[in-house]
Amino acid sequence: MLPRVQTLLEQALEGKSRYEAADAAFQKLGQKVMLMGGLIVDRARALELKSERGAAAAALKSSIETIHEVGCVVKDLDIGLVDFPTLFRGEEVYLCWKMGESSIQFWHSVDEGFAGRKPIDQDFLDNHRGESPD
């Protein structure tokens, strides 16, 4: 499952980058229009940028929704942080993976977050119920 989540996360990061670029271009055009007193507006360019921004936002939303549909939670898109809900000793916890890590090597309680990550050890493996960490 991790390779699929990684691909989906890469798509989400690409969508975020596209959205930010389109939004910056749209904002720059708006500033230019304001500086010129609103008299000269390249309507076709404004509509094109608005459409690009909307398409990028829709792609980003779709990527994140797909990640959630496979059972993961995007915690921080900027650093590529994803949690996988699972059970440890009968309580919900998260397997924690960050983009760039070769496999899922950490877990934390739902209250701890990234700062509370602990290495997956034999005790965790012996008392874990759910999908096995990759």
Residue pairs with C-beta under 8 A, 6 or more apart in sequence:
1 70
1 84
1 131
1 134
2 97
2 103
2 104
2 134
4 70
5 67
5 70
5 72
5 82
5 97
6 99
8 63
8 66
8 67
8 70
9 63
9 67
9 74
9 77
9 80
9 82
9 99
10 99
11 59
11 63
12 60
12 63
12 64
12 67
12 74
12 77
13 77
13 80
13 99
15 56
15 57
15 59
15 60
15 62
15 63
16 60
16 77
18 52
18 56
18 59
18 60
19 53
19 56
19 57
19 60
21 56
22 49
22 52
22 53
22 56
23 53
25 49
25 52
26 46
26 49
26 50
26 53
29 42
29 45
29 46
29 49
33 40
33 41
33 46
64 74
64 77
67 74
67 82
68 74
71 84
71 85
72 82
72 83
72 84
73 82
73 83
73 84
73 85
73 94
74 81
74 82
75 81
75 82
75 83
75 113
75 114
76 114
79 98
79 99
80 98
80 99
80 100
81 96
81 97
81 98
81 99
81 114
82 96
82 97
82 98
83 94
83 95
83 96
83 97
84 94
84 95
84 96
84 97
84 104
84 131
85 92
85 93
85 94
85 130
86 92
86 93
86 94
86 95
86 107
86 128
86 129
86 130
86 131
87 93
87 128
87 129
87 130
88 107
88 124
88 127
88 128
88 129
89 127
90 129
91 109
92 110
93 107
93 108
93 109
93 110
94 107
94 108
94 109
94 110
95 104
95 106
95 107
95 120
95 131
95 133
96 104
96 106
96 107
96 108
96 114
96 117
97 103
97 104
97 105
97 106
98 114
103 133
103 134
104 120
104 133
104 134
105 119
105 120
105 133
106 117
106 118
106 119
106 120
107 117
107 118
107 120
107 124
107 133
108 114
108 116
108 117
108 118
109 116
118 124
120 133
125 133
